[in-house]
Amino acid sequence: MSLKYACEWNEEGGYYELNKGVKVPVRLFLSPKLFNDCEEQLFTQIVAATEFPGVLDVAITPDVHTGYVVPVGCVMATSGTLCQAPVGFDIGCGMLAFKSTVSKGKGYEDKLRKRFSERVIETVGMGVGRGSCRNFSARDFEEIIRTGAAGLKIDQKRRENSEREFIPVTDQWDIPKKPVQRGIGQLGSLGGGNHFIEIQHDQNDHLWVMVHTGSRGFGHGLATHYIEQGKEYLKSKGVDVRGGAEAVYFEPDTPLYDGYRNAVAAGANFAIANRLLIWESVGKVFEQVFGQEPELVYEISHNLVQEEPASTDATKANGEKAWIHRKGATRAFPAGHPMLQGTKWEATGHPILIPGSMGDNSYVLYAEPGAAKSLYSVNHGCGRRLSRSAAKREFSQSDVNAQMKKLNVMVNAGGNVPIDESPNCYKSAKDVISAVVKAGLARVAYTLTPMASLKGVD
């Protein structure tokens, strides 16, 4: 029998549960509609997520789709093992949002949104392999990847609402040279793929901007370095690396463990700094074009592994803490969570930034206590419905250009819409967020409507 149809619906919890064919039970936070749309291959990858050494618990978020080895939209808790696939190549990829009280009417003025778009394109490097307009010395770059936002020479006010300023990196860790060579010229750039900068308006008709980007070539280079070393180490121990080289893992007390842990921290620090540098640039453009200095709402990562307090029966049974891997999933700490103690978010929980497609709503949520059952995690977006190659076969340039014009969303200052990033490539944002809310994981605070979207064309 298909593993998909071995899943059982838990009405009280708002999730499907898979107990057969997996080494630990898996909770899938999907509505019946989203569940029915899941492809069979996804369940092969869910099984793979349960088979890494030391896995204690697995949760699946409602934007889930197939990835490398494990799904995108996968949350794994381990007793100490660090796994590469459920972190991915874009270490520390994440979101940033800022808001204003500028009326949406200004945002819909074609001259203004085009001017904003053109100036951002001039200021921020966009597209695969593109660098930034900033120059960093080797010394400054190393300080940033060891201390994240704390190493930036920007106003404290412009970075105070980050999830964190940095993740500690051991002083003795030697940073691999190739990732540094790739990353030093890309700090402050957007990249390509699904990374974007977008003007939106909220339900109160005020302008926002969301940014989605990560650790660029630096994070990819770090992941590649430790995949290659990890594969050779596992082979020397007679381990058959399941699902390809990306399935490498690093157990405590093995030679590469500390190196990979530091690499994840360094990649995350690059990504934090990268988003804040883009925010500094884009925020200045926003002020120049719309006449108001915007307010940073939050900055948060969604491709990481971090040690956190245990939250479910499976993780508590193993001890007080677990290593939580989030691949295409974002932290969702509610009010009162121990890791928010002493922060400005202690009484409210921290904001959760969930983008939709360029033609669909994005959301700002706050976690509810029920997020404990999903390892304090929710989705990081709305999830792909079509692969990039399938999208290019199914849609034409004229079709997607006409679609965005009808939606009154300006793309790339009036240029062509990237076919493989067009709205029909993604799941319905409403369906995905509804699954989160119905499961009691989080509540919606803001609903954001796209007005102008910027993406690097690969």
ABEGO torsion letter per residue (X at the ends): XBAAAABBBBAAAGBBBBABGBABBBBBBBBAAAAAABBAAAAAAAAAAAABBGBABBBBBAABBBBBGBBBGBBBBBAGBBBAAAAEABBGBBBBBBBBABBAAAAABAAAAAAAAAAAAAABBBEBGBBBABBBBAAAAAAAAAAEAAABBBBAAAAAABABABBBBBAABBBBAAAAAAAAAABGBAEBEABBBBBBBBAAGBBBBBBBBBAEAAAAAAAAAAAAAAAAAAAAAGBBBBGEAAABBBBBGBAAAAAAAAAAAAAAAAAAAAAAAAAAAAAAAAAAAAGBBBBBABBBBABBBBBBBBABAAAAAAEABBBBBBBGBBBBBBBGBAAABGBAAAAAEBBBBBBBBAABBBBBBBBBAAAAAAGGBBBABAEBABBAAAAAAABBAAAAAAAAAAAGBBBGGGBBBBAAABAAABBBAAAAAAAAAAAGABBBABBBBBABBBBBBX
